[in-house]
């Protein structure tokens, strides 16, 4: 599978197929990041756009205000996102189920509004990342999509590797114990809040990394583009469609939904705005009724394992 991904841009050298693959890899990594918190630990967050936006803005701000390399901004953004995640998680993990989900959604809208009115980061106008030399130092490569393609691929692979590490560790065992029965996990001495904070911190850092890479790819960001509520919802839909709590489920969901969204936009155009969301909803309802564990649930033991 990895060999196919590596060879893909040489088989499909035109910009559109490469751009589509970049989006698939980027969202595959973002959905896998959400899966650490929502799938492994059972804490359904609708606020992951917060961490995506923080990563994007940190990457842009260090270049615009201080002339630093974007790689520094990416690292700073990951640290900031982790800190914000812990600040959000500590009080919000007192909530359960849809109350937690709604709290994260509301906080996401508050953060978006704050950035919309924060002039140091451009406010509603946004930030244009200055054009630099086409080098890895400034993470800019002119019109070539090939370097961005491989960076996005590495990002998704990194998210999967981290997920594999978590699943095979004691931490992953505790995550799943909390997901299945938080009270029982507590009775066995598991620090439920501590491990949930670890999960949201890991999820936030991976998501922030994706935000930084996205900023360098498009070279322009504003609150609607990097703090959209729809991004938070999309990553949840991708993970749930493929099979949340599994390793490959988020990637499978992304491979289905991103091309669906792109082809709907291209072939139907403005008159079809929202049809991809209708299709998303239809697929989720269908899978939820037929196989609540997602598409991968069909291939698991007995169809219900």
Secondary structure, DSSP 8 states (H G I E B T S, - for coil): -HHHHHHHHHHS-SHHHHHHHHHHHHHHHHHHHHHIIIIIS----S-THHHHHHHHHHHHHHHHHH---HHHHHHHHHHHHHHHHHHHHHHHTTS-THHHHHHHHHHHHHHHHHHHT-GGGTGGG-EE-----SSTTTT--TT--HHHHHHHHHHHHHHHHHHHHHHTSHHHHHHHHHHH-HHHHHHTT--HHHHHHHHHHHHHHHHHHHHHHHHHHHSEE-HHHHS-HHHHHHHHHHHHHH-TTSSSHHHHHHHHHHHHHHHHHHHHGGGGTTHHHHHHHHHHHHHHHH-TT-GGGGGSGGGT-
